[in-house]
Amino acid sequence: MSVEHHDLVHEFPEFRERIHKLKTTDTHFRKLFDEYHELTRSIENMENEVTPAATRTEERAKVQRLHLKDALYCMLNAVE
């Protein structure tokens, strides 16, 4: 089974430059960005069965990733 990539640039390609700018200038964005990507790697390992996990654990991680993604999107979409 192929695992879909959920890194932020794949999710929001239209914000590529803004993602880079915020990563380098906004410490809160950078913290959420790093947390999002660490969680995404963890989920991909669960989906690829590299890291064994219960379905409930995987689903909770996906919900947590969705909340992070929403917060990051709000920050990306905010008017400067």
N, C-alpha and C positions, 0 to 999 in steps of 0.2 A: 504494500500500500504506500502510495506517495503522500508525503506530508507537505501541506501547504505552508509556505513561509509567511510569517506575520511580522517581520521586522518593520519598523515604522516607515521607512522609505518605500517599501512595497505597499504598505497600507495607504499612505498619503503621498504619492509621487509628486503631486502638485505643490507640496510644501518642502521639497528637497532642500532648497536654499535656506528657508526659514528654520528647518530642523537644525541644520548646521550652525546657523547664527545663534539660535537659542542654546544649543549645546555648549557653545563657547562663551556665552555672555550671561546666562541665567542659571545660577546654581540649583534652584529648585527644579527647573525643567531638566537639567542634567541628572539630578537624583532620580526623578521619575522615569526619565529615559533609560537610565542604567537598570533600574528596577524592572521596567517593562521588558527589556531585552534579556535580562537574567531569567525572568519568569518564562519568557518565550522559549529560551533554550531548554529550560527544565521541562516544559510541556512537550516540546518536540522529542526530547529523550523518552518521555512517558509514551508518546504516540508511537515511537519507533521501537518500543519495548527494550530500550537500553537501560532505562531505570524502571523497575517494576513498581507499579502503583495501582491502587484500587481505582475503579471508575469514578467513585465519589471524590477522591483526592484530585484526580485529573480535572473533573468538572469544576471543582472549587477553584483550582488554579486558573482555569479558563475564565471564570467569572471575575476573579481578581484582575486578570489581564485586561478584561473588558473595561473595568473601572479605571484602570491606569490609562488605557487607550482613550477613554472619554475625557479624562483630565488633560492629557497631552493634546488632544484635538482642540479642546477649549483654549488652551494656551497658544496653539498654533493659529487659531482662528481669531484671536483677540486683535483688536485694532491697536497699533502702536501710537 
